[in-house]
Amino acid sequence: MTSALLSLSALLTASALAAPSAGAAPHNDRPAGVPAGWERVAGADLTHITGASGRQQPPSAPGRQQPLSGSGGSASAPADESGPLAIKSMRNGRFTATEVNYAAPNTGALRARSTAVTGAWESFAFEWDEADQTFAIKSLANNRYVAVEKNFTGQAQNTLRARSTTAGGWERFEIYHNEDLNLYALRSTLNNLFVAMENSYTGSLQYTLRARSADVTGSWEQFDLYTIVG
């Protein structure tokens, strides 16, 4: 009986020592600023998404777009083996294009302005880096990597531009997927901010993509990814 009481006492003491103190922060592996319901996507996960959502875009030249349905692959390889991806803003329902004809300093700016995928302008390769667990996004319009222009000022600050020949810290992104919404969010690792589509901008930067949101607040930061087929 005495031995049993001693064992129970030892167990209670150990439990008390292991328990967190009142007011201690709960353990949470989710990075700061990432809202509940959004899970980070790895390379192989994105590679094997095949469009089980049932949503389908109408045909366009030269192919058609099939939506991805969920959220890792080899290092520095396109994320989807069936072809490049198109990025559709949920804010205005338009596909992202690379403005290769824009004059400097906005050459290669990304804007959600196309009603359909007409070719390389709206086509992007997502390349997974196993070492740092991030994606680089290459525009097929000019074969340049998308960078976040952190040093730009004013409304253009943190604009996404396809202008880099190699992928370094400026060109790295995390991708998050929300299973309930079946939508995606892009987060720059340069400034740890989510990409938003500037729907209310006017002029040449209307609908431009910028890494400027601390959270996913709504359709501004929500995108759909489509496999370009055909």
LONUPA-589876 format. One record per residue: residue in one letter; chain; x, y, z of N, C-alpha, C, CB in turn. Coordinates in steps of 0.02 Angstrom, whole numbers, plus 50000, padded with zeros to 5 digits. Glycine has a CB too. Layout:
N
{a, A, {X, Y, Z}, {X, Y, Z}, {X, Y, Z}, {X, Y, Z}} ...
//
This chain:
230
{m, A, {50042, 49940, 50000}, {50000, 50000, 50000}, {50043, 50062, 50000}, {49953, 50000, 50061}} {t, A, {50094, 50062, 50044}, {50140, 50119, 50048}, {50176, 50129, 49982}, {50190, 50110, 50104}} {s, A, {50197, 50072, 49951}, {50233, 50075, 49888}, {50187, 50104, 49834}, {50257, 50005, 49867}} {a, A, {50124, 50085, 49835}, {50077, 50109, 49785}, {50066, 50184, 49792}, {50010, 50073, 49790}} {l, A, {50060, 50207, 49855}, {50051, 50279, 49868}, {50111, 50319, 49845}, {50038, 50291, 49941}} {l, A, {50172, 50291, 49858}, {50232, 50325, 49836}, {50235, 50330, 49761}, {50294, 50288, 49863}} {s, A, {50215, 50276, 49725}, {50216, 50277, 49652}, {50168, 50328, 49625}, {50199, 50207, 49624}} {l, A, {50107, 50332, 49656}, {50058, 50380, 49634}, {50082, 50451, 49647}, {49991, 50369, 49669}} {s, A, {50115, 50461, 49704}, {50141, 50527, 49720}, {50195, 50548, 49671}, {50170, 50528, 49791}} {a, A, {50238, 50501, 49652}, {50291, 50516, 49603}, {50262, 50534, 49535}, {50339, 50456, 49596}} {l, A, {50208, 50498, 49515}, {50176, 50510, 49451}, {50144, 50580, 49449}, {50122, 50457, 49437}} {l, A, {50110, 50599, 49505}, {50080, 50664, 49508}, {50132, 50720, 49506}, {50037, 50670, 49570}} {t, A, {50188, 50708, 49541}, {50242, 50758, 49541}, {50270, 50768, 49471}, {50296, 50737, 49589}} {a, A, {50282, 50712, 49436}, {50309, 50715, 49369}, {50261, 50751, 49322}, {50324, 50645, 49342}} {s, A, {50195, 50738, 49331}, {50146, 50770, 49288}, {50145, 50845, 49299}, {50076, 50740, 49300}} {a, A, {50151, 50865, 49364}, {50151, 50936, 49380}, {50211, 50971, 49350}, {50149, 50946, 49455}} {l, A, {50269, 50938, 49350}, {50329, 50967, 49322}, {50324, 50974, 49246}, {50390, 50925, 49341}} {a, A, {50291, 50925, 49215}, {50286, 50925, 49142}, {50233, 50973, 49116}, {50271, 50856, 49116}} {a, A, {50183, 50989, 49158}, {50128, 51031, 49136}, {50152, 51103, 49126}, {50071, 51029, 49186}} {p, A, {50127, 51138, 49074}, {50146, 51207, 49064}, {50117, 51252, 49118}, {50123, 51232, 48995}} {s, A, {50153, 51304, 49133}, {50128, 51351, 49184}, {50069, 51390, 49158}, {50184, 51398, 49206}} {a, A, {50029, 51417, 49203}, {49970, 51456, 49184}, {49991, 51514, 49140}, {49932, 51481, 49245}} {g, A, {49956, 51522, 49085}, {49971, 51578, 49040}, {50024, 51562, 48989}, {49990, 51637, 49079}} {a, A, {50053, 51502, 48992}, {50105, 51485, 48943}, {50075, 51480, 48874}, {50141, 51420, 48962}} {a, A, {50112, 51500, 48823}, {50087, 51498, 48754}, {50082, 51426, 48731}, {50132, 51539, 48707}} {p, A, {50027, 51407, 48697}, {50021, 51339, 48672}, {50070, 51326, 48617}, {49950, 51326, 48647}} {h, A, {50089, 51264, 48608}, {50136, 51245, 48555}, {50101, 51252, 48488}, {50162, 51172, 48565}} {n, A, {50132, 51285, 48441}, {50102, 51296, 48376}, {50157, 51299, 48323}, {50060, 51361, 48375}} {d, A, {50155, 51252, 48276}, {50206, 51249, 48223}, {50190, 51296, 48165}, {50213, 51179, 48197}} {r, A, {50130, 51326, 48165}, {50109, 51369, 48111}, {50148, 51435, 48113}, {50033, 51382, 48113}} {p, A, {50180, 51455, 48057}, {50218, 51518, 48057}, {50173, 51577, 48074}, {50251, 51530, 47990}} {a, A, {50202, 51628, 48103}, {50165, 51688, 48120}, {50134, 51718, 48057}, {50210, 51739, 48155}} {g, A, {50071, 51738, 48062}, {50037, 51769, 48006}, {49999, 51721, 47962}, {50085, 51806, 47965}} {v, A, {50009, 51655, 47971}, {49973, 51606, 47930}, {49908, 51588, 47966}, {50017, 51542, 47917}} {p, A, {49851, 51604, 47937}, {49788, 51591, 47972}, {49770, 51517, 47975}, {49732, 51629, 47938}} {a, A, {49726, 51500, 48022}, {49703, 51431, 48028}, {49668, 51410, 47964}, {49655, 51424, 48089}} {g, A, {49677, 51347, 47947}, {49647, 51320, 47886}, {49692, 51320, 47826}, {49586, 51357, 47871}} {w, A, {49749, 51355, 47830}, {49796, 51359, 47774}, {49857, 51317, 47791}, {49816, 51432, 47759}} {e, A, {49870, 51267, 47750}, {49926, 51221, 47760}, {49978, 51229, 47705}, {49901, 51148, 47762}} {r, A, {50041, 51227, 47726}, {50096, 51237, 47678}, {50101, 51179, 47630}, {50161, 51247, 47715}} {v, A, {50113, 51193, 47567}, {50117, 51144, 47514}, {50190, 51130, 47498}, {50080, 51167, 47451}} {a, A, {50208, 51066, 47493}, {50275, 51046, 47473}, {50275, 51027, 47399}, {50300, 50987, 47516}} {g, A, {50335, 51018, 47372}, {50342, 51006, 47300}, {50305, 50945, 47275}, {50413, 50999, 47284}} {a, A, {50313, 50887, 47310}, {50281, 50826, 47287}, {50206, 50830, 47291}, {50306, 50766, 47328}} {d, A, {50180, 50868, 47340}, {50107, 50876, 47346}, {50079, 50912, 47285}, {50090, 50915, 47410}} {l, A, {50111, 50966, 47265}, {50087, 51004, 47208}, {50094, 50964, 47143}, {50125, 51070, 47202}} {t, A, {50146, 50922, 47139}, {50157, 50882, 47079}, {50100, 50834, 47065}, {50222, 50844, 47085}} {h, A, {50071, 50806, 47118}, {50022, 50753, 47109}, {49950, 50777, 47111}, {50032, 50701, 47162}} {i, A, {49939, 50842, 47112}, {49871, 50867, 47109}, {49846, 50863, 47037}, {49867, 50941, 47136}} {t, A, {49787, 50835, 47028}, {49765, 50821, 46960}, {49697, 50852, 46942}, {49761, 50748, 46948}} {g, A, {49667, 50889, 46987}, {49605, 50923, 46969}, {49542, 50887, 46990}, {49603, 50933, 46897}} {a, A, {49540, 50859, 47049}, {49480, 50823, 47073}, {49425, 50870, 47096}, {49499, 50777, 47129}} {s, A, {49436, 50934, 47092}, {49385, 50982, 47115}, {49324, 50983, 47070}, {49415, 51052, 47119}} {g, A, {49333, 50961, 47008}, {49277, 50960, 46962}, {49266, 51025, 46925}, {49215, 50942, 46998}} {r, A, {49301, 51078, 46944}, {49294, 51142, 46909}, {49336, 51142, 46846}, {49314, 51201, 46955}} {q, A, {49311, 51171, 46794}, {49345, 51170, 46729}, {49339, 51237, 46695}, {49318, 51114, 46685}} {q, A, {49395, 51262, 46671}, {49393, 51324, 46632}, {49377, 51307, 46559}, {49460, 51362, 46638}} {p, A, {49345, 51354, 46523}, {49332, 51342, 46453}, {49397, 51339, 46413}, {49286, 51396, 46424}} {p, A, {49396, 51306, 46355}, {49457, 51302, 46314}, {49482, 51371, 46295}, {49444, 51260, 46251}} {s, A, {49547, 51375, 46286}, {49578, 51437, 46261}, {49638, 51417, 46220}, {49599, 51484, 46319}} {a, A, {49663, 51462, 46179}, {49721, 51447, 46138}, {49785, 51456, 46180}, {49723, 51492, 46075}} {p, A, {49833, 51409, 46177}, {49831, 51349, 46136}, {49801, 51289, 46172}, {49899, 51332, 46113}} {g, A, {49784, 51293, 46236}, {49759, 51235, 46272}, {49701, 51254, 46317}, {49814, 51204, 46313}} {r, A, {49687, 51212, 46367}, {49636, 51227, 46415}, {49666, 51221, 46484}, {49575, 51180, 46407}} {q, A, {49631, 51248, 46534}, {49658, 51248, 46601}, {49617, 51202, 46646}, {49658, 51320, 46630}} {q, A, {49651, 51160, 46684}, {49618, 51115, 46730}, {49638, 51134, 46801}, {49636, 51041, 46714}} {p, A, {49589, 51149, 46845}, {49607, 51172, 46912}, {49640, 51118, 46954}, {49547, 51198, 46948}} {l, A, {49687, 51137, 46995}, {49716, 51091, 47042}, {49667, 51081, 47100}, {49784, 51117, 47068}} {s, A, {49676, 51028, 47139}, {49626, 51012, 47189}, {49653, 51006, 47259}, {49593, 50949, 47171}} {g, A, {49716, 51013, 47271}, {49742, 51006, 47339}, {49812, 51033, 47343}, {49741, 50934, 47360}} {s, A, {49846, 51013, 47392}, {49911, 51042, 47397}, {49965, 50991, 47392}, {49916, 51079, 47459}} {g, A, {50265, 50936, 47377}, {50314, 50925, 47359}, {50340, 50892, 47296}, {50327, 50906, 47399}} {g, A, {50416, 50866, 47233}, {50445, 50842, 47174}, {50519, 50847, 47181}, {50419, 50879, 47114}} {s, A, {50553, 50844, 47128}, {50626, 50846, 47129}, {50650, 50918, 47133}, {50654, 50812, 47066}} {a, A, {50712, 50927, 47154}, {50739, 50994, 47162}, {50744, 51029, 47095}, {50808, 50992, 47196}} {s, A, {50724, 51092, 47093}, {50728, 51133, 47033}, {50695, 51100, 46973}, {50800, 51149, 47017}} {a, A, {50635, 51074, 46984}, {50597, 51043, 46930}, {50527, 51074, 46929}, {50593, 50966, 46938}} {p, A, {50495, 51078, 46870}, {50427, 51104, 46868}, {50382, 51067, 46917}, {50398, 51101, 46798}} {a, A, {50338, 51103, 46950}, {50297, 51072, 47002}, {50246, 51025, 46974}, {50263, 51125, 47042}} {d, A, {50222, 51036, 46914}, {50173, 50992, 46885}, {50199, 50964, 46820}, {50106, 51029, 46874}} {e, A, {50204, 50897, 46816}, {50236, 50865, 46759}, {50195, 50870, 46695}, {50249, 50793, 46774}} {s, A, {50129, 50885, 46701}, {50088, 50888, 46641}, {50094, 50955, 46605}, {50016, 50876, 46660}} {g, A, {50128, 51002, 46635}, {50138, 51066, 46602}, {50141, 51123, 46651}, {50083, 51078, 46553}} {p, A, {50147, 51184, 46626}, {50151, 51242, 46670}, {50084, 51257, 46702}, {50175, 51304, 46630}} {l, A, {50085, 51305, 46748}, {50025, 51324, 46785}, {50004, 51395, 46768}, {50037, 51317, 46860}} {a, A, {49939, 51407, 46775}, {49911, 51474, 46770}, {49887, 51495, 46839}, {49853, 51477, 46718}} {i, A, {49893, 51560, 46854}, {49875, 51586, 46921}, {49815, 51632, 46913}, {49936, 51625, 46953}} {k, A, {49760, 51612, 46942}, {49698, 51651, 46935}, {49680, 51685, 47000}, {49640, 51605, 46913}} {s, A, {49670, 51751, 46998}, {49650, 51789, 47057}, {49577, 51777, 47071}, {49664, 51864, 47047}} {m, A, {49561, 51764, 47135}, {49491, 51757, 47154}, {49458, 51824, 47165}, {49486, 51714, 47216}} {r, A, {49497, 51877, 47167}, {49469, 51943, 47177}, {49432, 51968, 47115}, {49523, 51992, 47195}} {n, A, {49462, 51958, 47056}, {49430, 51982, 46994}, {49419, 51927, 46943}, {49472, 52037, 46963}} {g, A, {49437, 51864, 46961}, {49424, 51809, 46916}, {49467, 51808, 46853}, {49353, 51809, 46896}} {r, A, {49525, 51842, 46856}, {49568, 51846, 46797}, {49634, 51811, 46809}, {49580, 51918, 46778}} {f, A, {49665, 51790, 46753}, {49729, 51755, 46756}, {49787, 51805, 46756}, {49735, 51707, 46697}} {t, A, {49840, 51785, 46790}, {49900, 51827, 46796}, {49941, 51824, 46732}, {49942, 51805, 46856}} {a, A, {49961, 51883, 46708}, {50003, 51888, 46648}, {50068, 51924, 46666}, {49966, 51924, 46591}} {t, A, {50120, 51910, 46628}, {50184, 51944, 46635}, {50189, 52000, 46583}, {50244, 51895, 46626}} {e, A, {50197, 52061, 46608}, {50198, 52119, 46563}, {50268, 52130, 46535}, {50174, 52183, 46600}} {v, A, {50286, 52089, 46487}, {50353, 52092, 46459}, {50365, 52155, 46418}, {50366, 52031, 46415}} {n, A, {50312, 52188, 46395}, {50319, 52248, 46354}, {50319, 52312, 46395}, {50265, 52250, 46303}} {y, A, {50311, 52306, 46460}, {50314, 52366, 46502}, {50384, 52396, 46501}, {50292, 52351, 46574}} {a, A, {50387, 52462, 46505}, {50452, 52496, 46508}, {50481, 52490, 46578}, {50446, 52570, 46488}} {a, A, {50547, 52497, 46583}, {50580, 52496, 46648}, {50554, 52553, 46692}, {50657, 52502, 46640}} {p, A, {50547, 52544, 46756}, {50570, 52487, 46796}, {50518, 52433, 46806}, {50593, 52511, 46863}} {n, A, {50461, 52437, 46771}, {50407, 52389, 46782}, {50406, 52331, 46732}, {50341, 52424, 46781}} {t, A, {50458, 52324, 46693}, {50462, 52270, 46644}, {50454, 52202, 46679}, {50528, 52273, 46604}} {g, A, {50407, 52162, 46655}, {50397, 52096, 46684}, {50350, 52094, 46744}, {50462, 52067, 46704}} {a, A, {50316, 52149, 46758}, {50270, 52151, 46815}, {50214, 52100, 46804}, {50240, 52222, 46824}} {l, A, {50192, 52069, 46859}, {50138, 52020, 46856}, {50072, 52054, 46871}, {50151, 51962, 46906}} {r, A, {50023, 52045, 46826}, {49957, 52075, 46835}, {49902, 52024, 46820}, {49949, 52137, 46790}} {a, A, {49851, 52022, 46862}, {49794, 51978, 46851}, {49745, 52014, 46805}, {49760, 51957, 46919}} {r, A, {49757, 52010, 46740}, {49718, 52051, 46693}, {49691, 52012, 46633}, {49760, 52107, 46668}} {s, A, {49707, 51947, 46627}, {49686, 51908, 46568}, {49623, 51868, 46583}, {49743, 51861, 46545}} {t, A, {49575, 51870, 46537}, {49513, 51832, 46547}, {49522, 51758, 46528}, {49457, 51862, 46505}} {a, A, {49575, 51742, 46494}, {49590, 51672, 46475}, {49665, 51664, 46469}, {49554, 51653, 46409}} {v, A, {49686, 51601, 46467}, {49757, 51586, 46457}, {49768, 51581, 46382}, {49778, 51520, 46493}} {t, A, {49803, 51630, 46354}, {49812, 51633, 46282}, {49881, 51608, 46259}, {49802, 51703, 46258}} {g, A, {49926, 51597, 46307}, {49993, 51574, 46289}, {50042, 51584, 46346}, {50018, 51609, 46227}} {a, A, {50105, 51599, 46327}, {50158, 51604, 46376}, {50149, 51662, 46425}, {50225, 51611, 46341}} {w, A, {50112, 51713, 46404}, {50101, 51771, 46448}, {50072, 51749, 46516}, {50054, 51821, 46414}} {e, A, {50028, 51700, 46515}, {49994, 51678, 46576}, {50021, 51612, 46602}, {49920, 51672, 46563}} {s, A, {50079, 51590, 46579}, {50106, 51524, 46597}, {50166, 51531, 46644}, {50126, 51485, 46534}} {f, A, {50166, 51490, 46696}, {50220, 51492, 46746}, {50241, 51421, 46766}, {50197, 51531, 46808}} {a, A, {50307, 51413, 46774}, {50334, 51350, 46800}, {50349, 51359, 46874}, {50399, 51329, 46761}} {f, A, {50326, 51313, 46915}, {50338, 51315, 46987}, {50394, 51265, 47002}, {50274, 51298, 47028}} {e, A, {50452, 51290, 47024}, {50511, 51248, 47035}, {50524, 51241, 47110}, {50573, 51278, 47000}} {w, A, {50526, 51179, 47132}, {50534, 51163, 47203}, {50607, 51156, 47222}, {50496, 51099, 47221}} {d, A, {50628, 51187, 47276}, {50696, 51179, 47302}, {50693, 51138, 47366}, {50730, 51248, 47314}} {e, A, {50720, 51078, 47363}, {50716, 51032, 47420}, {50757, 51058, 47479}, {50742, 50963, 47400}} {a, A, {50811, 51095, 47466}, {50855, 51118, 47520}, {50820, 51167, 47566}, {50917, 51150, 47490}} {d, A, {50787, 51217, 47538}, {50755, 51266, 47582}, {50679, 51260, 47583}, {50774, 51335, 47560}} {q, A, {50652, 51209, 47549}, {50580, 51195, 47551}, {50537, 51254, 47527}, {50560, 51177, 47623}} {t, A, {50559, 51284, 47472}, {50521, 51340, 47443}, {50515, 51331, 47368}, {50556, 51407, 47459}} {f, A, {50472, 51371, 47339}, {50462, 51371, 47267}, {50493, 51433, 47236}, {50387, 51366, 47249}} {a, A, {50519, 51425, 47175}, {50535, 51481, 47132}, {50483, 51480, 47075}, {50609, 51478, 47104}} {i, A, {50461, 51538, 47054}, {50410, 51542, 47001}, {50441, 51574, 46940}, {50348, 51583, 47025}} {k, A, {50442, 51536, 46885}, {50472, 51561, 46823}, {50417, 51577, 46772}, {50522, 51510, 46794}} {s, A, {50419, 51638, 46746}, {50373, 51656, 46693}, {50397, 51627, 46626}, {50366, 51733, 46688}} {l, A, {50352, 51595, 46590}, {50370, 51568, 46525}, {50364, 51620, 46470}, {50326, 51509, 46508}} {a, A, {50342, 51680, 46488}, {50339, 51735, 46439}, {50408, 51761, 46423}, {50295, 51791, 46465}} {n, A, {50453, 51762, 46473}, {50521, 51787, 46461}, {50574, 51743, 46494}, {50527, 51858, 46488}} {n, A, {50553, 51685, 46521}, {50599, 51637, 46553}, {50639, 51670, 46610}, {50647, 51608, 46501}} {r, A, {50607, 51713, 46646}, {50637, 51746, 46704}, {50600, 51727, 46767}, {50637, 51823, 46695}} {y, A, {50638, 51725, 46823}, {50608, 51710, 46887}, {50573, 51771, 46917}, {50661, 51683, 46936}} {v, A, {50519, 51758, 46953}, {50480, 51811, 46984}, {50514, 51833, 47049}, {50408, 51788, 46998}} {a, A, {50528, 51898, 47054}, {50559, 51927, 47113}, {50511, 51975, 47147}, {50625, 51962, 47095}} {v, A, {50521, 51984, 47212}, {50483, 52034, 47250}, {50525, 52097, 47254}, {50464, 52007, 47322}} {e, A, {50500, 52152, 47228}, {50538, 52214, 47226}, {50531, 52252, 47292}, {50514, 52259, 47167}} {k, A, {50567, 52228, 47342}, {50563, 52257, 47409}, {50588, 52329, 47411}, {50603, 52215, 47457}} {n, A, {50634, 52347, 47366}, {50663, 52414, 47367}, {50625, 52465, 47326}, {50734, 52410, 47342}} {f, A, {50573, 52443, 47292}, {50530, 52492, 47258}, {50494, 52534, 47311}, {50478, 52456, 47211}} {t, A, {50472, 52592, 47292}, {50439, 52637, 47339}, {50367, 52650, 47317}, {50477, 52704, 47346}} {g, A, {50329, 52678, 47363}, {50260, 52696, 47348}, {50216, 52636, 47334}, {50258, 52742, 47290}} {q, A, {50169, 52644, 47288}, {50122, 52590, 47272}, {50155, 52531, 47238}, {50067, 52617, 47228}} {a, A, {50214, 52540, 47212}, {50249, 52485, 47177}, {50291, 52442, 47224}, {50293, 52514, 47123}} {q, A, {50297, 52462, 47287}, {50339, 52424, 47333}, {50314, 52352, 47339}, {50340, 52457, 47403}} {n, A, {50360, 52304, 47335}, {50346, 52232, 47340}, {50308, 52204, 47281}, {50307, 52219, 47403}} {t, A, {50310, 52240, 47224}, {50281, 52214, 47162}, {50316, 52150, 47142}, {50286, 52267, 47106}} {l, A, {50278, 52103, 47115}, {50307, 52042, 47087}, {50326, 52054, 47014}, {50257, 51982, 47093}} {r, A, {50390, 52042, 46998}, {50414, 52052, 46930}, {50454, 51992, 46907}, {50457, 52116, 46926}} {a, A, {50442, 51969, 46846}, {50481, 51916, 46815}, {50541, 51948, 46783}, {50439, 51874, 46764}} {r, A, {50598, 51951, 46820}, {50656, 51989, 46795}, {50722, 51957, 46812}, {50655, 52058, 46822}} {s, A, {50724, 51900, 46847}, {50787, 51871, 46872}, {50806, 51810, 46831}, {50781, 51853, 46946}} {t, A, {50871, 51804, 46817}, {50895, 51746, 46780}, {50910, 51686, 46826}, {50958, 51764, 46740}} {t, A, {50917, 51699, 46890}, {50927, 51646, 46940}, {50880, 51658, 46998}, {51001, 51642, 46963}} {a, A, {50870, 51606, 47039}, {50824, 51611, 47095}, {50862, 51614, 47161}, {50775, 51552, 47096}} {g, A, {50860, 51672, 47193}, {50891, 51680, 47259}, {50838, 51699, 47310}, {50946, 51733, 47257}} {g, A, {50859, 51736, 47361}, {50812, 51753, 47415}, {50754, 51797, 47393}, {50849, 51788, 47469}} {w, A, {50764, 51838, 47343}, {50711, 51882, 47319}, {50657, 51843, 47281}, {50740, 51936, 47274}} {e, A, {50675, 51782, 47258}, {50631, 51745, 47213}, {50601, 51682, 47246}, {50669, 51724, 47152}} {r, A, {50600, 51679, 47312}, {50576, 51620, 47346}, {50506, 51630, 47377}, {50625, 51599, 47401}} {f, A, {50464, 51580, 47369}, {50395, 51584, 47394}, {50374, 51519, 47428}, {50347, 51599, 47336}} {e, A, {50331, 51527, 47477}, {50295, 51471, 47507}, {50224, 51472, 47479}, {50295, 51475, 47586}} {i, A, {50197, 51412, 47468}, {50128, 51406, 47444}, {50086, 51373, 47497}, {50125, 51366, 47377}} {y, A, {50028, 51402, 47510}, {49981, 51375, 47559}, {49916, 51356, 47525}, {49969, 51425, 47617}} {h, A, {49885, 51303, 47550}, {49822, 51279, 47522}, {49769, 51276, 47576}, {49831, 51210, 47488}} {n, A, {49709, 51297, 47560}, {49652, 51291, 47605}, {49606, 51238, 47577}, {49615, 51360, 47614}} {e, A, {49601, 51182, 47613}, {49562, 51126, 47587}, {49488, 51141, 47582}, {49573, 51065, 47632}} {d, A, {49462, 51178, 47629}, {49390, 51195, 47627}, {49373, 51240, 47568}, {49369, 51229, 47693}} {l, A, {49416, 51289, 47555}, {49405, 51335, 47499}, {49431, 51307, 47434}, {49436, 51401, 47514}} {n, A, {49478, 51259, 47438}, {49514, 51234, 47380}, {49548, 51290, 47342}, {49466, 51195, 47334}} {l, A, {49581, 51334, 47380}, {49615, 51391, 47351}, {49686, 51395, 47380}, {49577, 51456, 47365}} {y, A, {49726, 51439, 47350}, {49797, 51445, 47368}, {49815, 51516, 47388}, {49840, 51422, 47310}} {a, A, {49868, 51521, 47427}, {49897, 51585, 47445}, {49973, 51580, 47436}, {49879, 51606, 47518}} {l, A, {50003, 51634, 47412}, {50075, 51636, 47400}, {50107, 51684, 47451}, {50091, 51659, 47328}} {r, A, {50162, 51661, 47482}, {50195, 51702, 47533}, {50269, 51709, 47515}, {50187, 51670, 47603}} {s, A, {50292, 51771, 47511}, {50362, 51785, 47497}, {50404, 51771, 47558}, {50372, 51858, 47473}} {t, A, {50460, 51735, 47550}, {50505, 51725, 47606}, {50553, 51784, 47614}, {50545, 51660, 47596}} {l, A, {50552, 51831, 47568}, {50594, 51890, 47574}, {50569, 51937, 47629}, {50598, 51928, 47507}} {n, A, {50503, 51947, 47630}, {50474, 51992, 47680}, {50420, 51958, 47723}, {50445, 52053, 47646}} {n, A, {50409, 51892, 47711}, {50359, 51854, 47749}, {50288, 51882, 47743}, {50379, 51851, 47822}} {l, A, {50272, 51910, 47685}, {50206, 51937, 47673}, {50172, 51899, 47616}, {50210, 52012, 47656}} {f, A, {50106, 51895, 47620}, {50067, 51860, 47569}, {50057, 51905, 47508}, {49999, 51839, 47597}} {v, A, {50051, 51873, 47450}, {50039, 51908, 47387}, {49966, 51927, 47382}, {50061, 51864, 47326}} {a, A, {49954, 51991, 47365}, {49886, 52016, 47354}, {49880, 52044, 47284}, {49868, 52070, 47407}} {m, A, {49819, 52044, 47258}, {49806, 52074, 47193}, {49774, 52142, 47204}, {49759, 52028, 47149}} {e, A, {49805, 52194, 47175}, {49784, 52263, 47187}, {49726, 52282, 47141}, {49842, 52311, 47178}} {n, A, {49668, 52260, 47159}, {49608, 52270, 47119}, {49589, 52344, 47112}, {49550, 52232, 47148}} {s, A, {49604, 52384, 47163}, {49582, 52453, 47163}, {49634, 52502, 47135}, {49565, 52474, 47233}} {y, A, {49691, 52476, 47114}, {49740, 52519, 47081}, {49712, 52543, 47014}, {49808, 52482, 47072}} {t, A, {49738, 52599, 46990}, {49721, 52623, 46924}, {49784, 52628, 46882}, {49684, 52691, 46928}} {g, A, {49775, 52636, 46817}, {49832, 52645, 46773}, {49867, 52579, 46757}, {49880, 52692, 46803}} {s, A, {49931, 52584, 46741}, {49969, 52526, 46717}, {49980, 52472, 46769}, {50036, 52548, 46690}} {l, A, {49974, 52489, 46834}, {49984, 52440, 46886}, {49918, 52413, 46915}, {50024, 52470, 46942}} {q, A, {49862, 52427, 46881}, {49799, 52398, 46904}, {49803, 52322, 46899}, {49740, 52424, 46861}} {y, A, {49780, 52288, 46951}, {49780, 52215, 46958}, {49850, 52186, 46969}, {49750, 52185, 46896}} {t, A, {49899, 52229, 46984}, {49966, 52203, 46995}, {49968, 52160, 47057}, {50016, 52261, 47001}} {l, A, {50014, 52112, 47058}, {50024, 52068, 47116}, {50080, 52097, 47159}, {50041, 51995, 47095}} {r, A, {50067, 52102, 47225}, {50116, 52129, 47272}, {50118, 52087, 47335}, {50100, 52202, 47290}} {a, A, {50177, 52074, 47361}, {50185, 52038, 47424}, {50181, 52089, 47480}, {50254, 51999, 47427}} {r, A, {50120, 52101, 47506}, {50111, 52157, 47553}, {50063, 52142, 47610}, {50086, 52216, 47515}} {s, A, {50032, 52083, 47612}, {49982, 52068, 47664}, {50010, 52024, 47718}, {49921, 52034, 47633}} {a, A, {49997, 52043, 47781}, {50021, 52004, 47838}, {49978, 51942, 47849}, {50022, 52047, 47901}} {d, A, {49919, 51940, 47819}, {49872, 51885, 47831}, {49833, 51873, 47766}, {49824, 51901, 47890}} {v, A, {49797, 51817, 47764}, {49751, 51805, 47709}, {49683, 51830, 47732}, {49749, 51728, 47689}} {t, A, {49665, 51890, 47711}, {49605, 51921, 47736}, {49543, 51907, 47694}, {49615, 51995, 47740}} {g, A, {49554, 51882, 47633}, {49498, 51869, 47588}, {49522, 51858, 47517}, {49448, 51926, 47590}} {s, A, {49479, 51875, 47469}, {49494, 51860, 47399}, {49554, 51898, 47372}, {49434, 51875, 47357}} {w, A, {49574, 51952, 47405}, {49634, 51988, 47384}, {49695, 51943, 47382}, {49647, 52048, 47430}} {e, A, {49700, 51898, 47430}, {49759, 51854, 47437}, {49746, 51782, 47415}, {49784, 51854, 47508}} {q, A, {49688, 51769, 47386}, {49669, 51701, 47368}, {49675, 51691, 47292}, {49597, 51686, 47391}} {f, A, {49706, 51635, 47274}, {49717, 51619, 47203}, {49699, 51546, 47190}, {49790, 51633, 47184}} {d, A, {49684, 51532, 47127}, {49675, 51463, 47105}, {49731, 51447, 47056}, {49604, 51452, 47072}} {l, A, {49756, 51386, 47058}, {49809, 51364, 47013}, {49780, 51315, 46963}, {49868, 51333, 47052}} {y, A, {49795, 51326, 46900}, {49768, 51285, 46846}, {49824, 51253, 46807}, {49722, 51326, 46801}} {t, A, {49817, 51189, 46794}, {49864, 51155, 46749}, {49845, 51172, 46677}, {49863, 51078, 46760}} {i, A, {49893, 51194, 46638}, {49881, 51210, 46568}, {49889, 51146, 46527}, {49930, 51266, 46543}} {v, A, {49834, 51125, 46497}, {49833, 51060, 46462}, {49827, 51073, 46387}, {49775, 51016, 46486}} {g, A, {49864, 51034, 46348}, {49857, 51038, 46275}, {49903, 51088, 46243}, {49787, 51054, 46258}} 
//
